[in-house]
């Protein structure tokens, strides 16, 4: 028979066993739960890591689109003058989906490419690769370009002023001799008439056309100088600082020897256009012309250094030479036929030295059929001299008996000659152009320095110069539309090209 104490010991032992079992069960359950939580955490971490890689891959693809758009925008014609889709717009490697452009961005690596849809629309594609290299994303969007043309800047109105004197110096511009000038005159300073010199309408004028303008004053010294006549008035005589004629009378008063339709008007305050000889010289390969007839030397080397010496525009032998640039594009042509006395000049010509025009026969300047524009500019690195007893006739006039039959009309072609006077460019009184003898030339002249006109020789077209020493006869044909190669010609300012994403065109594509 079991005692009470024995029963108590038995019961205690059984309870400890149950407690142990329960503890083991709880531990097992906790272990399983912990393992499950750990497994879940690992799974979540992997999922989160892939999501991050997917985001980075998408970001990289977006960066690829930006690279593509910036490349297209950078290769478009920056001036806005080229037509859409021109060959100079985009590299051919960007016109086919078969060619990709790799990139390496902070978001990841990838490639982009583009397909042209129409004249100014492209679809860009980009594939982004995540940093770990396991996830790719591909996106696309459409972009469109719009090019606004530049603004047309009209030609400098100085070319319609006959004789334009840009730097008369501390003293007034004062025509000399006793000849009557039949030219318009614009002086950035004062004008003083001395002796018997005067200004009048050309004999062929059908109405007032000559304009005389001084930015400061106009005055008369002793003598019988006059502007216009009572029966044939000039168009205008204007001086904002005051105009006094003969005997100190104001120009609009009777007895002043000044006869004009207008004595007041606007004050344009014009400036002589700039010339950029380095840029013009860089246009062509002047030391290696291609001549189909004879030869003409434009330059002795490849440096603008006046190495040529002096060139004669009208030699006794014929020549027909063309100058090209490094890409094989014709820059200018110069040709002379001493048998027919015909001079041809087109485009831009640069002579690295002096130029003389000596001819005792009538010569004609012509522009070949189909030439656009109808005109040429000859840049002379040093000075220009005119000698002889004949004329260069501008179209449609033609040589006749040592002179010209008809009147030059620049609408049919105009020849511009620019005397850069490099060796003395800092001195506005150094002679850059000298006209001697009895010859007249239908051309327009741009002179750095002094334009010196002696005797009965001169330039028929407008003359733009720093200073002038005019003592001979003179007349003028305005050329309001100089060829594009001339200083102060009309030009188009740079345009602007803008790029934009076409709304609702962005798409994420299945990764390849």
Secondary structure, DSSP 8 states (H G I E B T S, - for coil): ---HHHHHHHHHHHHHHHHHHHHHHHHHHHHHHHHHHHHHHHHHHHHHHHHHHHHHHHHHHHHHHHHHHHHHHHHS-TTS-S-TT-TTTS-GGGS-TTS-EEEEETTEEEEEEEEEEETTEEEEEEEEE-TTSS-EEEEEEEEEEEEE---EE---GGGGSSEEES---SS-B---SS-EEES-EEESS-EEE-TT-EE---TT-SS---EEEESS-EEE-SS---BS-SSS-EEEEEETT-BB-GGG-BTTSTTSSB-EEES-------------HHHHHTTS-TTS-EEEES---S-SSSS-S-TT-EEETT-SS-EEEEEE-TTS-EEEEEEEETTTTEEEEEEEEEESSEEEEEESS-EEEE--TT-SSSEEEEEESS-EEEEES-EEEETT-EEETTEEES---GGG-EEEEEE--GGGTT-TTSEEEEE-TT-EE-SEEEESSEEEE-TT-EESB-EEESEEEE-S-EE-B--SS--TTSTT--EE---EEEEEE-TT--EEE---
